[in-house]
């Protein structure tokens, strides 16, 4: 299966947005399944056919109606790159095989229609954008609180806006940095090593999913002579670029890049850009493909094995639904280890984040799955998960809580009791009913969490981040809003929101 992400997204949009549902395909007349005595043989034939490209899904992961739409779509994808040596089972019988075993509807978690923030009081502040004709489409919010001024970085893939926001108490001070095509991710980094902050931008090159070469990786630098920010293209003619991260992978004193080129059907790779710049003013990179799979949406840098060389971890969505660690063996060489393989190709992987959740001095992963861009339906498997690092691969999987449409997660000690709490947001795209779209999770005992919904609405939120924005000692939340198309049912001006943490409630 293939998930039509935005970036990220997405992206997405996710990391990745799709935008439009594919036209409904006329399903061939249904043919009865083989007789019972041959059912097992037909089951094996389907397993062999589906597994040629990805894990074979269980019939229960989609509803009957979704399978009627999905199977013809998958046959169309296969016909674009057929394998003449592979036996192809009749499409009509495959449809009947899945439909006959699939549920009519999914049983989804109940929603809390009267949100209660639990022991912590959060106050929402809506940040509106009325000076733009583009609908809000926040792709990334990044709280930069290290190696420089504390600031909230923002990209909007609809308007192309890239901004940084600094705080004076609870007053927000906005500074536009650039207007690009469809920026999906922003990182603060001194890439040219001139002791000045730069901003590394991953740009999708299109709003919706396409196979093209308009994706770019850019660097924003400040020109003191002109008192303005300048955009430098570091790599162009790429597929849809969802993420870009920098580190000195070859330990030669300069910063190299890892690029998540999400792509779509025929494009998408994981790229290593080795820094071979002759000077600080002339940046130059040599590109190498680390992984040919499309769907790379997120990259996180860390030293998994503590050998002093930076490693990284990448999330591949689409039909792969896998998290892979790339262990740095020096000289630009990386060894792959599977961190987690999702159980089916329709799992809807949407984000990963580093966190030492059990505070045992190694880094674990937060993981969300809730992308609805493929079958356009909500699933009971959508959830917030913890992948525990026990020093071996794959990591140990724990489900924290079900969360329909789970899209992004963050962490912080929101109640000030010394352990790590979590927060997550959801994006359900075309769903017409309100849901709990923002939830924080109180860790009340080791590894056990109590959900406190903050919102019950039709809001669409692809990204959430945590930080002490007003420097009062309490961890706040910033949540992006995404209105991918015109609608009369939601606020078109809400750009993002700040959820100010006003401390724990006093007992009544």
KATADA-V683704 format. One record per backbone hydrogen bond with DSSP energy under -1.0 kcal/mol. CO is the residue of the C=O (numbers start at 1). NH is the residue of the N-H. E is the energy in kcal/mol with one decimal. If there is no record, write none. Layout:
# KATADA-V683704
((CO:NH:E) (CO:NH:E))
This chain:
# KATADA-V683704
((3:5:-2.1) (7:9:-1.8) (7:11:-6.5) (7:12:-1.7) (8:10:-6.8) (9:8:-3.8) (10:12:-9.9) (11:9:-1.7) (13:7:-9.9) (14:7:-2.3) (14:11:-1.0) (14:13:-6.2) (15:8:-5.6) (15:10:-5.7) (16:13:-9.9) (35:38:-2.2) (36:39:-1.2) (38:42:-2.3) (39:43:-2.8) (40:44:-2.1) (41:45:-1.8) (42:46:-2.3) (43:47:-2.4) (44:48:-2.3) (45:49:-2.2) (46:50:-2.9) (47:51:-2.2) (50:53:-1.7) (50:54:-1.8) (58:61:-1.9) (59:62:-1.0) (63:67:-2.2) (64:68:-1.9) (65:69:-1.1) (66:70:-2.8) (67:71:-2.4) (70:74:-2.3) (71:75:-2.2) (72:76:-2.0) (73:77:-1.9) (74:78:-2.4) (75:79:-2.3) (78:81:-1.0) (83:86:-2.1) (90:94:-2.0) (91:95:-2.5) (92:96:-2.1) (93:97:-2.3) (94:98:-2.1) (95:99:-3.0) (96:100:-2.4) (103:64:-1.9) (117:120:-1.3) (119:505:-2.9) (121:502:-3.2) (123:500:-2.7) (125:498:-2.5) (127:495:-2.6) (127:496:-1.6) (136:483:-4.1) (137:157:-2.0) (140:155:-1.9) (142:153:-3.0) (144:151:-2.2) (151:144:-2.8) (152:165:-2.3) (153:142:-2.4) (154:163:-2.0) (155:139:-2.2) (155:140:-1.3) (156:160:-2.0) (160:180:-2.9) (161:156:-2.3) (162:177:-3.2) (162:178:-1.6) (163:154:-2.5) (164:175:-2.1) (165:152:-3.0) (166:173:-3.0) (168:171:-1.7) (171:168:-2.5) (173:166:-2.3) (175:164:-2.1) (178:162:-2.2) (182:204:-2.4) (185:202:-2.0) (187:200:-3.1) (189:191:-1.3) (189:198:-1.2) (198:189:-2.1) (199:220:-2.8) (200:187:-1.9) (201:218:-2.4) (202:184:-3.2) (202:185:-1.4) (203:216:-1.5) (203:241:-1.2) (215:238:-2.1) (216:203:-2.5) (217:234:-2.7) (217:235:-1.7) (218:201:-2.8) (219:232:-2.5) (220:199:-1.7) (221:230:-3.1) (223:227:-1.3) (223:228:-1.5) (228:223:-3.1) (230:221:-2.2) (232:219:-2.5) (235:217:-2.4) (238:215:-2.9) (240:262:-1.5) (240:263:-1.6) (243:260:-2.5) (245:258:-2.5) (247:249:-1.6) (247:256:-2.9) (256:247:-1.8) (257:273:-3.0) (258:245:-2.2) (259:271:-2.7) (260:242:-2.7) (260:243:-1.1) (260:262:-1.1) (261:269:-1.2) (262:295:-2.6) (267:264:-1.5) (269:261:-2.3) (270:290:-2.9) (270:291:-1.5) (271:259:-2.6) (272:288:-2.2) (273:257:-2.3) (274:286:-2.5) (284:276:-2.5) (286:274:-2.6) (288:272:-3.2) (291:270:-2.7) (295:317:-2.6) (298:315:-2.1) (300:313:-2.3) (302:311:-2.6) (311:302:-1.8) (312:326:-3.6) (313:300:-2.4) (314:324:-2.7) (315:297:-2.6) (316:322:-2.3) (317:320:-1.9) (321:342:-2.4) (322:316:-3.0) (323:339:-2.6) (323:340:-1.6) (324:314:-2.8) (325:337:-2.3) (326:312:-1.8) (327:335:-2.7) (330:333:-1.6) (333:329:-2.9) (335:327:-3.3) (337:325:-3.4) (339:395:-1.8) (340:323:-2.8) (344:347:-1.2) (348:370:-2.4) (348:371:-2.2) (351:368:-2.1) (353:366:-3.1) (355:357:-1.2) (355:364:-2.8) (356:359:-1.1) (364:355:-1.8) (365:387:-3.0) (366:353:-1.8) (367:385:-2.9) (368:350:-2.7) (368:351:-1.3) (369:383:-1.6) (379:382:-1.3) (382:403:-1.9) (383:369:-1.8) (384:400:-2.2) (384:401:-1.6) (385:367:-2.3) (386:398:-2.2) (387:365:-2.1) (388:396:-2.5) (396:388:-3.2) (398:386:-3.1) (401:384:-2.7) (403:406:-1.9) (405:427:-2.3) (408:425:-2.1) (410:423:-2.1) (412:414:-1.7) (412:421:-1.8) (421:412:-2.0) (422:441:-3.7) (423:410:-2.8) (424:439:-2.5) (425:407:-2.8) (425:408:-1.3) (426:461:-2.5) (435:437:-1.1) (435:457:-2.4) (437:426:-1.8) (438:454:-3.1) (438:455:-1.1) (439:424:-2.7) (440:452:-2.7) (441:422:-2.1) (442:444:-1.2) (442:450:-2.3) (445:448:-2.9) (448:444:-1.1) (448:445:-1.2) (450:442:-2.6) (452:440:-2.2) (457:435:-3.4) (460:482:-2.0) (463:480:-2.5) (465:478:-2.6) (467:469:-1.7) (467:476:-2.4) (468:471:-1.0) (476:467:-1.8) (477:499:-3.1) (478:465:-2.3) (479:497:-2.4) (481:138:-2.4) (493:129:-2.3) (495:481:-1.9) (496:127:-3.0) (497:479:-2.6) (498:125:-2.9) (499:477:-1.7) (500:123:-2.3) (503:121:-2.6))
